[in-house]
Amino acid sequence: MGSIQNFVNKMDWWGLLGLVVSAAATLLCFTIHELCHGAVAYRLGDPTAKLSGRLTLNPIRHIDPAGLVMMLVAGVGWAKPVPVDMRNFKNPKRGMALTALAGPASNFIIAFLALAVASLIARFAPIQPVWLVILCFLSNAALLSVGMGLFNLIPLSPLDGSKILFALLPDRIYYTILRYERFLMLAVILLTFLGVFRRPLSFLILGVLQAFCAVTGFPLEAVLVYQDVSYIMYLFGVS
């Protein structure tokens, strides 16, 4: 019994809570991103995502293990792609472009709303652990959402940005690229692991967050600080 008590006493509970908060924010970003892909595809005439059970807020249906790990470790990542059959669209290339755009757009909306709510809480809520944790969650959600949105806009297949940009290409080239998407995905994963996107994405992420913070009134410095639950609790003397 004593050994169990020692284990409990030595556990970094705020650090564990921080991991849970970060994971929850990541799942929110992934889930809404993929749900919006499927919803837009469905509205444009393709029921594939709906028939596959992907029009759901259940995050388990959208998780890609490698993308989840990259999101938690590198701040950029991806979910399990929503199945789309572009043959069901009246205008296949336009339909794919709009479906692809829906994911990143949803991430930017999540980030903006998270910062707007965080600004209200920071102004009016009392300084209590529960509100501090919520602020940490919202800050993580904003940062991860912007990172995910920008990462997916990179015009490399099979990321969303390629679907948007390649819609301008001739059909022969467009469909050839789609045919080799699986192989190109390996290149994207490799480049991500090598950190090729880290510096330009960091610059863009800060720029987008700064713009959102200017509108919502939640300081950019607070977004960066509130990522760490343990540090926030330490600053406010919460044990």
C-alpha positions as protocol buffer text, in pm:
chain_id: "A"
residue {
  index: 1
  type: MET
  ca { x: 0 y: 0 z: 0 }
}
residue {
  index: 2
  type: GLY
  ca { x: 289 y: 229 z: 85 }
}
residue {
  index: 3
  type: SER
  ca { x: 452 y: 179 z: -258 }
}
residue {
  index: 4
  type: ILE
  ca { x: 127 y: 277 z: -430 }
}
residue {
  index: 5
  type: GLN
  ca { x: 109 y: 592 z: -220 }
}
residue {
  index: 6
  type: ASN
  ca { x: 467 y: 680 z: -311 }
}
residue {
  index: 7
  type: PHE
  ca { x: 389 y: 631 z: -680 }
}
residue {
  index: 8
  type: VAL
  ca { x: 85 y: 857 z: -655 }
}
residue {
  index: 9
  type: ASN
  ca { x: 282 y: 1124 z: -467 }
}
residue {
  index: 10
  type: LYS
  ca { x: 560 y: 1130 z: -726 }
}
residue {
  index: 11
  type: MET
  ca { x: 331 y: 1145 z: -1026 }
}
residue {
  index: 12
  type: ASP
  ca { x: 334 y: 1470 z: -1220 }
}
residue {
  index: 13
  type: TRP
  ca { x: -42 y: 1505 z: -1225 }
}
residue {
  index: 14
  type: TRP
  ca { x: -42 y: 1848 z: -1389 }
}
residue {
  index: 15
  type: GLY
  ca { x: 192 y: 1715 z: -1657 }
}
residue {
  index: 16
  type: LEU
  ca { x: -44 y: 1424 z: -1715 }
}
residue {
  index: 17
  type: LEU
  ca { x: -339 y: 1664 z: -1732 }
}
residue {
  index: 18
  type: GLY
  ca { x: -146 y: 1871 z: -1985 }
}
residue {
  index: 19
  type: LEU
  ca { x: -103 y: 1565 z: -2205 }
}
residue {
  index: 20
  type: VAL
  ca { x: -476 y: 1490 z: -2180 }
}
residue {
  index: 21
  type: VAL
  ca { x: -562 y: 1851 z: -2267 }
}
residue {
  index: 22
  type: SER
  ca { x: -330 y: 1846 z: -2568 }
}
residue {
  index: 23
  type: ALA
  ca { x: -469 y: 1511 z: -2687 }
}
residue {
  index: 24
  type: ALA
  ca { x: -828 y: 1637 z: -2646 }
}
residue {
  index: 25
  type: ALA
  ca { x: -751 y: 1951 z: -2848 }
}
residue {
  index: 26
  type: THR
  ca { x: -586 y: 1738 z: -3118 }
}
residue {
  index: 27
  type: LEU
  ca { x: -887 y: 1508 z: -3144 }
}
residue {
  index: 28
  type: LEU
  ca { x: -1117 y: 1810 z: -3172 }
}
residue {
  index: 29
  type: CYS
  ca { x: -910 y: 1952 z: -3459 }
}
residue {
  index: 30
  type: PHE
  ca { x: -899 y: 1619 z: -3641 }
}
residue {
  index: 31
  type: THR
  ca { x: -1264 y: 1538 z: -3593 }
}
residue {
  index: 32
  type: ILE
  ca { x: -1406 y: 1870 z: -3711 }
}
residue {
  index: 33
  type: HIS
  ca { x: -1159 y: 1881 z: -4001 }
}
residue {
  index: 34
  type: GLU
  ca { x: -1263 y: 1543 z: -4139 }
}
residue {
  index: 35
  type: LEU
  ca { x: -1631 y: 1589 z: -4060 }
}
residue {
  index: 36
  type: CYS
  ca { x: -1633 y: 1909 z: -4267 }
}
residue {
  index: 37
  type: HIS
  ca { x: -1465 y: 1730 z: -4558 }
}
residue {
  index: 38
  type: GLY
  ca { x: -1737 y: 1467 z: -4555 }
}
residue {
  index: 39
  type: ALA
  ca { x: -2021 y: 1712 z: -4499 }
}
residue {
  index: 40
  type: VAL
  ca { x: -1924 y: 1932 z: -4792 }
}
residue {
  index: 41
  type: ALA
  ca { x: -1876 y: 1628 z: -5017 }
}
residue {
  index: 42
  type: TYR
  ca { x: -2222 y: 1507 z: -4915 }
}
residue {
  index: 43
  type: ARG
  ca { x: -2378 y: 1845 z: -4990 }
}
residue {
  index: 44
  type: LEU
  ca { x: -2213 y: 1839 z: -5333 }
}
residue {
  index: 45
  type: GLY
  ca { x: -2365 y: 1501 z: -5414 }
}
residue {
  index: 46
  type: ASP
  ca { x: -2119 y: 1240 z: -5288 }
}
residue {
  index: 47
  type: PRO
  ca { x: -2261 y: 1011 z: -5013 }
}
residue {
  index: 48
  type: THR
  ca { x: -1940 y: 804 z: -4976 }
}
residue {
  index: 49
  type: ALA
  ca { x: -1836 y: 958 z: -4644 }
}
residue {
  index: 50
  type: LYS
  ca { x: -2186 y: 922 z: -4502 }
}
residue {
  index: 51
  type: LEU
  ca { x: -2210 y: 558 z: -4609 }
}
residue {
  index: 52
  type: SER
  ca { x: -1868 y: 495 z: -4452 }
}
residue {
  index: 53
  type: GLY
  ca { x: -1983 y: 634 z: -4118 }
}
residue {
  index: 54
  type: ARG
  ca { x: -1751 y: 932 z: -4133 }
}
residue {
  index: 55
  type: LEU
  ca { x: -2012 y: 1205 z: -4086 }
}
residue {
  index: 56
  type: THR
  ca { x: -1971 y: 1175 z: -3711 }
}
residue {
  index: 57
  type: LEU
  ca { x: -1824 y: 1360 z: -3415 }
}
residue {
  index: 58
  type: ASN
  ca { x: -1677 y: 1033 z: -3287 }
}
residue {
  index: 59
  type: PRO
  ca { x: -1298 y: 1101 z: -3303 }
}
residue {
  index: 60
  type: ILE
  ca { x: -1212 y: 730 z: -3317 }
}
residue {
  index: 61
  type: ARG
  ca { x: -1357 y: 714 z: -3667 }
}
residue {
  index: 62
  type: HIS
  ca { x: -1114 y: 981 z: -3788 }
}
residue {
  index: 63
  type: ILE
  ca { x: -784 y: 891 z: -3619 }
}
residue {
  index: 64
  type: ASP
  ca { x: -476 y: 811 z: -3823 }
}
residue {
  index: 65
  type: PRO
  ca { x: -211 y: 687 z: -3573 }
}
residue {
  index: 66
  type: ALA
  ca { x: 88 y: 836 z: -3757 }
}
residue {
  index: 67
  type: GLY
  ca { x: -88 y: 1170 z: -3808 }
}
residue {
  index: 68
  type: LEU
  ca { x: -194 y: 1184 z: -3443 }
}
residue {
  index: 69
  type: VAL
  ca { x: 162 y: 1122 z: -3323 }
}
residue {
  index: 70
  type: MET
  ca { x: 299 y: 1390 z: -3557 }
}
residue {
  index: 71
  type: MET
  ca { x: 36 y: 1636 z: -3434 }
}
residue {
  index: 72
  type: LEU
  ca { x: 132 y: 1579 z: -3070 }
}
residue {
  index: 73
  type: VAL
  ca { x: 508 y: 1574 z: -3134 }
}
residue {
  index: 74
  type: ALA
  ca { x: 558 y: 1822 z: -3418 }
}
residue {
  index: 75
  type: GLY
  ca { x: 241 y: 2032 z: -3397 }
}
residue {
  index: 76
  type: VAL
  ca { x: 139 y: 1938 z: -3751 }
}
residue {
  index: 77
  type: GLY
  ca { x: -38 y: 1623 z: -3862 }
}
residue {
  index: 78
  type: TRP
  ca { x: -329 y: 1462 z: -4036 }
}
residue {
  index: 79
  type: ALA
  ca { x: -631 y: 1240 z: -3975 }
}
residue {
  index: 80
  type: LYS
  ca { x: -759 y: 936 z: -4165 }
}
residue {
  index: 81
  type: PRO
  ca { x: -871 y: 1074 z: -4501 }
}
residue {
  index: 82
  type: VAL
  ca { x: -1245 y: 1085 z: -4559 }
}
residue {
  index: 83
  type: PRO
  ca { x: -1335 y: 867 z: -4860 }
}
residue {
  index: 84
  type: VAL
  ca { x: -1459 y: 1075 z: -5150 }
}
residue {
  index: 85
  type: ASP
  ca { x: -1577 y: 956 z: -5491 }
}
residue {
  index: 86
  type: MET
  ca { x: -1537 y: 1257 z: -5715 }
}
residue {
  index: 87
  type: ARG
  ca { x: -1742 y: 1087 z: -5989 }
}
residue {
  index: 88
  type: ASN
  ca { x: -2050 y: 1180 z: -5785 }
}
residue {
  index: 89
  type: PHE
  ca { x: -1980 y: 1552 z: -5823 }
}
residue {
  index: 90
  type: LYS
  ca { x: -2138 y: 1744 z: -6110 }
}
residue {
  index: 91
  type: ASN
  ca { x: -1800 y: 1913 z: -6156 }
}
residue {
  index: 92
  type: PRO
  ca { x: -1543 y: 1662 z: -6019 }
}
residue {
  index: 93
  type: LYS
  ca { x: -1239 y: 1892 z: -5993 }
}
residue {
  index: 94
  type: ARG
  ca { x: -1438 y: 2180 z: -5847 }
}
residue {
  index: 95
  type: GLY
  ca { x: -1612 y: 1944 z: -5605 }
}
residue {
  index: 96
  type: MET
  ca { x: -1281 y: 1802 z: -5486 }
}
residue {
  index: 97
  type: ALA
  ca { x: -1136 y: 2150 z: -5442 }
}
residue {
  index: 98
  type: LEU
  ca { x: -1429 y: 2266 z: -5229 }
}
residue {
  index: 99
  type: THR
  ca { x: -1426 y: 1943 z: -5028 }
}
residue {
  index: 100
  type: ALA
  ca { x: -1053 y: 1982 z: -4965 }
}
residue {
  index: 101
  type: LEU
  ca { x: -1088 y: 2349 z: -4868 }
}
residue {
  index: 102
  type: ALA
  ca { x: -1354 y: 2267 z: -4607 }
}
residue {
  index: 103
  type: GLY
  ca { x: -1103 y: 2094 z: -4376 }
}
residue {
  index: 104
  type: PRO
  ca { x: -847 y: 2375 z: -4335 }
}
residue {
  index: 105
  type: ALA
  ca { x: -1125 y: 2635 z: -4328 }
}
residue {
  index: 106
  type: SER
  ca { x: -1283 y: 2454 z: -4033 }
}
residue {
  index: 107
  type: ASN
  ca { x: -949 y: 2459 z: -3850 }
}
residue {
  index: 108
  type: PHE
  ca { x: -916 y: 2834 z: -3885 }
}
residue {
  index: 109
  type: ILE
  ca { x: -1274 y: 2880 z: -3763 }
}
residue {
  index: 110
  type: ILE
  ca { x: -1203 y: 2658 z: -3460 }
}
residue {
  index: 111
  type: ALA
  ca { x: -892 y: 2859 z: -3379 }
}
residue {
  index: 112
  type: PHE
  ca { x: -1074 y: 3191 z: -3402 }
}
residue {
  index: 113
  type: LEU
  ca { x: -1365 y: 3074 z: -3187 }
}
residue {
  index: 114
  type: ALA
  ca { x: -1129 y: 2920 z: -2931 }
}
residue {
  index: 115
  type: LEU
  ca { x: -943 y: 3250 z: -2895 }
}
residue {
  index: 116
  type: ALA
  ca { x: -1267 y: 3447 z: -2874 }
}
residue {
  index: 117
  type: VAL
  ca { x: -1395 y: 3224 z: -2591 }
}
residue {
  index: 118
  type: ALA
  ca { x: -1054 y: 3235 z: -2421 }
}
residue {
  index: 119
  type: SER
  ca { x: -1062 y: 3614 z: -2432 }
}
residue {
  index: 120
  type: LEU
  ca { x: -1402 y: 3621 z: -2259 }
}
residue {
  index: 121
  type: ILE
  ca { x: -1289 y: 3375 z: -1992 }
}
residue {
  index: 122
  type: ALA
  ca { x: -968 y: 3569 z: -1928 }
}
residue {
  index: 123
  type: ARG
  ca { x: -1167 y: 3889 z: -1878 }
}
residue {
  index: 124
  type: PHE
  ca { x: -1460 y: 3771 z: -1671 }
}
residue {
  index: 125
  type: ALA
  ca { x: -1390 y: 3431 z: -1512 }
}
residue {
  index: 126
  type: PRO
  ca { x: -1226 y: 3400 z: -1169 }
}
residue {
  index: 127
  type: ILE
  ca { x: -873 y: 3260 z: -1144 }
}
residue {
  index: 128
  type: GLN
  ca { x: -953 y: 2903 z: -1050 }
}
residue {
  index: 129
  type: PRO
  ca { x: -796 y: 2573 z: -1165 }
}
residue {
  index: 130
  type: VAL
  ca { x: -1096 y: 2472 z: -1377 }
}
residue {
  index: 131
  type: TRP
  ca { x: -1086 y: 2796 z: -1576 }
}
residue {
  index: 132
  type: LEU
  ca { x: -709 y: 2776 z: -1615 }
}
residue {
  index: 133
  type: VAL
  ca { x: -740 y: 2426 z: -1756 }
}
residue {
  index: 134
  type: ILE
  ca { x: -1010 y: 2544 z: -1998 }
}
residue {
  index: 135
  type: LEU
  ca { x: -783 y: 2828 z: -2111 }
}
residue {
  index: 136
  type: CYS
  ca { x: -505 y: 2576 z: -2167 }
}
residue {
  index: 137
  type: PHE
  ca { x: -739 y: 2361 z: -2374 }
}
residue {
  index: 138
  type: LEU
  ca { x: -854 y: 2657 z: -2584 }
}
residue {
  index: 139
  type: SER
  ca { x: -496 y: 2777 z: -2639 }
}
residue {
  index: 140
  type: ASN
  ca { x: -389 y: 2429 z: -2746 }
}
residue {
  index: 141
  type: ALA
  ca { x: -690 y: 2401 z: -2975 }
}
residue {
  index: 142
  type: ALA
  ca { x: -613 y: 2737 z: -3137 }
}
residue {
  index: 143
  type: LEU
  ca { x: -246 y: 2662 z: -3191 }
}
residue {
  index: 144
  type: LEU
  ca { x: -300 y: 2307 z: -3316 }
}
residue {
  index: 145
  type: SER
  ca { x: -590 y: 2411 z: -3540 }
}
residue {
  index: 146
  type: VAL
  ca { x: -389 y: 2681 z: -3713 }
}
residue {
  index: 147
  type: GLY
  ca { x: -95 y: 2442 z: -3751 }
}
residue {
  index: 148
  type: MET
  ca { x: -316 y: 2170 z: -3895 }
}
residue {
  index: 149
  type: GLY
  ca { x: -495 y: 2410 z: -4127 }
}
residue {
  index: 150
  type: LEU
  ca { x: -174 y: 2555 z: -4268 }
}
residue {
  index: 151
  type: PHE
  ca { x: -3 y: 2218 z: -4296 }
}
residue {
  index: 152
  type: ASN
  ca { x: -292 y: 2076 z: -4496 }
}
residue {
  index: 153
  type: LEU
  ca { x: -282 y: 2375 z: -4731 }
}
residue {
  index: 154
  type: ILE
  ca { x: 69 y: 2279 z: -4847 }
}
residue {
  index: 155
  type: PRO
  ca { x: 26 y: 2205 z: -5220 }
}
residue {
  index: 156
  type: LEU
  ca { x: 177 y: 1857 z: -5203 }
}
residue {
  index: 157
  type: SER
  ca { x: -39 y: 1556 z: -5280 }
}
residue {
  index: 158
  type: PRO
  ca { x: -234 y: 1417 z: -5103 }
}
residue {
  index: 159
  type: LEU
  ca { x: -267 y: 1720 z: -4871 }
}
residue {
  index: 160
  type: ASP
  ca { x: -572 y: 1942 z: -4915 }
}
residue {
  index: 161
  type: GLY
  ca { x: -371 y: 2220 z: -5073 }
}
residue {
  index: 162
  type: SER
  ca { x: -288 y: 1998 z: -5370 }
}
residue {
  index: 163
  type: LYS
  ca { x: -656 y: 1929 z: -5437 }
}
residue {
  index: 164
  type: ILE
  ca { x: -725 y: 2302 z: -5442 }
}
residue {
  index: 165
  type: LEU
  ca { x: -427 y: 2402 z: -5655 }
}
residue {
  index: 166
  type: PHE
  ca { x: -434 y: 2103 z: -5891 }
}
residue {
  index: 167
  type: ALA
  ca { x: -795 y: 2177 z: -5982 }
}
residue {
  index: 168
  type: LEU
  ca { x: -643 y: 2437 z: -6215 }
}
residue {
  index: 169
  type: LEU
  ca { x: -439 y: 2175 z: -6400 }
}
residue {
  index: 170
  type: PRO
  ca { x: -546 y: 1995 z: -6719 }
}
residue {
  index: 171
  type: ASP
  ca { x: -743 y: 1678 z: -6655 }
}
residue {
  index: 172
  type: ARG
  ca { x: -468 y: 1445 z: -6781 }
}
residue {
  index: 173
  type: ILE
  ca { x: -212 y: 1578 z: -6534 }
}
residue {
  index: 174
  type: TYR
  ca { x: -467 y: 1606 z: -6252 }
}
residue {
  index: 175
  type: TYR
  ca { x: -578 y: 1242 z: -6268 }
}
residue {
  index: 176
  type: THR
  ca { x: -221 y: 1120 z: -6309 }
}
residue {
  index: 177
  type: ILE
  ca { x: -125 y: 1288 z: -5981 }
}
residue {
  index: 178
  type: LEU
  ca { x: -427 y: 1136 z: -5806 }
}
residue {
  index: 179
  type: ARG
  ca { x: -319 y: 792 z: -5923 }
}
residue {
  index: 180
  type: TYR
  ca { x: 12 y: 818 z: -5736 }
}
residue {
  index: 181
  type: GLU
  ca { x: -113 y: 984 z: -5417 }
}
residue {
  index: 182
  type: ARG
  ca { x: -21 y: 692 z: -5191 }
}
residue {
  index: 183
  type: PHE
  ca { x: 342 y: 710 z: -5293 }
}
residue {
  index: 184
  type: LEU
  ca { x: 354 y: 1087 z: -5264 }
}
residue {
  index: 185
  type: MET
  ca { x: 219 y: 1060 z: -4909 }
}
residue {
  index: 186
  type: LEU
  ca { x: 538 y: 878 z: -4808 }
}
residue {
  index: 187
  type: ALA
  ca { x: 738 y: 1176 z: -4931 }
}
residue {
  index: 188
  type: VAL
  ca { x: 522 y: 1415 z: -4726 }
}
residue {
  index: 189
  type: ILE
  ca { x: 571 y: 1204 z: -4411 }
}
residue {
  index: 190
  type: LEU
  ca { x: 948 y: 1193 z: -4470 }
}
residue {
  index: 191
  type: LEU
  ca { x: 972 y: 1568 z: -4522 }
}
residue {
  index: 192
  type: THR
  ca { x: 771 y: 1623 z: -4204 }
}
residue {
  index: 193
  type: PHE
  ca { x: 1000 y: 1398 z: -3999 }
}
residue {
  index: 194
  type: LEU
  ca { x: 1304 y: 1581 z: -4140 }
}
residue {
  index: 195
  type: GLY
  ca { x: 1157 y: 1912 z: -4025 }
}
residue {
  index: 196
  type: VAL
  ca { x: 1147 y: 2069 z: -4370 }
}
residue {
  index: 197
  type: PHE
  ca { x: 816 y: 2241 z: -4298 }
}
residue {
  index: 198
  type: ARG
  ca { x: 894 y: 2346 z: -3940 }
}
residue {
  index: 199
  type: ARG
  ca { x: 1043 y: 2691 z: -3995 }
}
residue {
  index: 200
  type: PRO
  ca { x: 804 y: 2824 z: -4262 }
}
residue {
  index: 201
  type: LEU
  ca { x: 504 y: 2679 z: -4080 }
}
residue {
  index: 202
  type: SER
  ca { x: 613 y: 2830 z: -3748 }
}
residue {
  index: 203
  type: PHE
  ca { x: 638 y: 3170 z: -3914 }
}
residue {
  index: 204
  type: LEU
  ca { x: 293 y: 3138 z: -4073 }
}
residue {
  index: 205
  type: ILE
  ca { x: 133 y: 2995 z: -3757 }
}
residue {
  index: 206
  type: LEU
  ca { x: 250 y: 3292 z: -3551 }
}
residue {
  index: 207
  type: GLY
  ca { x: 129 y: 3531 z: -3819 }
}
residue {
  index: 208
  type: VAL
  ca { x: -221 y: 3382 z: -3831 }
}
residue {
  index: 209
  type: LEU
  ca { x: -245 y: 3361 z: -3452 }
}
residue {
  index: 210
  type: GLN
  ca { x: -133 y: 3721 z: -3422 }
}
residue {
  index: 211
  type: ALA
  ca { x: -408 y: 3830 z: -3661 }
}
residue {
  index: 212
  type: PHE
  ca { x: -671 y: 3629 z: -3474 }
}
residue {
  index: 213
  type: CYS
  ca { x: -550 y: 3761 z: -3138 }
}
residue {
  index: 214
  type: ALA
  ca { x: -568 y: 4117 z: -3263 }
}
residue {
  index: 215
  type: VAL
  ca { x: -936 y: 4066 z: -3343 }
}
residue {
  index: 216
  type: THR
  ca { x: -1037 y: 3862 z: -3037 }
}
residue {
  index: 217
  type: GLY
  ca { x: -829 y: 4054 z: -2782 }
}
residue {
  index: 218
  type: PHE
  ca { x: -657 y: 3744 z: -2640 }
}
residue {
  index: 219
  type: PRO
  ca { x: -281 y: 3812 z: -2623 }
}
residue {
  index: 220
  type: LEU
  ca { x: -56 y: 3603 z: -2846 }
}
residue {
  index: 221
  type: GLU
  ca { x: 186 y: 3563 z: -2555 }
}
residue {
  index: 222
  type: ALA
  ca { x: -95 y: 3407 z: -2351 }
}
residue {
  index: 223
  type: VAL
  ca { x: -167 y: 3153 z: -2625 }
}
residue {
  index: 224
  type: LEU
  ca { x: 195 y: 3039 z: -2619 }
}
residue {
  index: 225
  type: VAL
  ca { x: 216 y: 3030 z: -2238 }
}
residue {
  index: 226
  type: TYR
  ca { x: -116 y: 2856 z: -2181 }
}
residue {
  index: 227
  type: GLN
  ca { x: -4 y: 2552 z: -2380 }
}
residue {
  index: 228
  type: ASP
  ca { x: 170 y: 2420 z: -2069 }
}
residue {
  index: 229
  type: VAL
  ca { x: -75 y: 2328 z: -1792 }
}
residue {
  index: 230
  type: SER
  ca { x: 201 y: 2260 z: -1538 }
}
residue {
  index: 231
  type: TYR
  ca { x: 362 y: 2600 z: -1595 }
}
residue {
  index: 232
  type: ILE
  ca { x: 30 y: 2781 z: -1569 }
}
residue {
  index: 233
  type: MET
  ca { x: -52 y: 2609 z: -1241 }
}
residue {
  index: 234
  type: TYR
  ca { x: 293 y: 2699 z: -1111 }
}
residue {
  index: 235
  type: LEU
  ca { x: 249 y: 3065 z: -1210 }
}
residue {
  index: 236
  type: PHE
  ca { x: -81 y: 3088 z: -1028 }
}
residue {
  index: 237
  type: GLY
  ca { x: 41 y: 2892 z: -726 }
}
residue {
  index: 238
  type: VAL
  ca { x: -194 y: 2598 z: -779 }
}
residue {
  index: 239
  type: SER
  ca { x: -57 y: 2275 z: -631 }
}
